[in-house]
């Protein structure tokens, strides 16, 4: 048994428990949170290293042999996702220390954050489909509370929609798991992969595939089930938005990729073509929704939807190149999207608003911030040499290789619209002259530049900027030195497309 | 028996979805509760209904004799009940807070965050 598999679940749990003991001391909770998140990141990197060197790692909980007990499995894809969770968790915890208000901190913000991370890591690592449901619920309940914590009117309304649709998706997921057990008689995913092709009622299996597609589609915010996302993601404090934007929908995408590469590969021409169509529609509706918005975080929320389409595109193509593109895209997207949300929070920190109309003049006042915004924004649109370019290039090449020209054209068009949308934020928030004369009187006549000292960055600016800078540097690295990252994604895709290795690792070649 | 259960489950799903589409936030919660009940009964039924055959190995035998009630669906249902209990309790508090803050129980008045 590899202890590294348990650590990404155990570390956040212990951190949350100890933080709860320090309930009345938010200062301690902050340091505990940072320490716990750093430990999680370190453990996840160790796990990735061990999977890269030693192949797929498994651990049988309570020493019950698979398929009877609960198995934790880490193939490369899982390990990559856990690293991403650790990275985003760490960045967001550090950022939270500078932005989350005292009231939220004293009502258990940090313990909840770590419970959320535990749920996310658990979902990535489990090899049991019912266990996946349980981790989803752990993640959901923590996210419900984080979303509603603070009790502002907007938050409660957003949380309402989020809770309702996610509970519906959970009910569907649960029903699908129940029927799956009734059909195949096992819940272990590797065992299911072996038994499902032998099930006689192949129609029922395809029905199940569709149930899973809907259940995970809601969680991943795929077309036409994404409405909860733009209605809720802009309501909580920005650190929470950033965490949700980076991780939560990606858990849905992970589950879709896992289920549709391991379990439901019997009717590829039907299921995966449908996924491809969903991917295209998700891209288009998301980006069109973003065009109509005028609020920093709402634009970004709609872009999450649009980007989910790209991640599903690789799955829909169902080739090694396509999946590798998807995996690279997910890595790139998690970093870039989290960073964009963090930057919108920095802008809000300085100007007190997310409305593009009221923002403005940020470039003059904070040129550094403007550069920091440009890196992830251009990367999101896919401008070379940033990470988004290689992510899209991989997907487009895979699309051309399989002759799916319609989806390739859609993806290209959508990235153009993404660029337009990012330009809009740039022009409105950064480029145009500052709109609010309340702080500085209009200095048009005198021609003196605005005195930057008027905008003294409030205290805690290291914790405010460090995560943004680190994530921006990572985006640059993934673009300029793309080779190792792409290589990793291709390896992970190979593992996904050849599930025999996964099954062998879990069941150990038993009959 | 299976046929009757199918009707019960279908009825629960229909009632749950109907309640969710009403405008009152309390009815929405009732609808969610009905949905989770429906899912639980579905798992229970799909797992196979076997009466009077507990999964116990008879004295002197080494393995289970064929028709027996599968304990796993019951374990799944139990887990799901606990989870949905917790989640529903949270949803109730959320409804209460929303009602306090917004001052309405009409979902049509909760559109401020929509686009």
Interface residues (C-beta under 8 A of the other chain):
Chain A: X130 X133 X134 X137 X140 X141 X144 X145 X148 X151 X152 X153 X154 X156 X157 X158 X159 X160 X161 X163 X164 X167 X168 X170 X171 X172 X174 X175 X177 X178 X179 X181 X182 X183 X187 X230 X231 X232 X234 X235 X289 X292 X293 X298
Chain B: X20 X25 X28 X32 X35 X36 X38 X39 X40 X42 X43 X44 X46 X47 X48 X72 X73 X76 X79 X80 X83 X86 X87 X90 X91 X94 X95 X97 X98 X101 X102 X110 X111 X112 X113 X114 X115
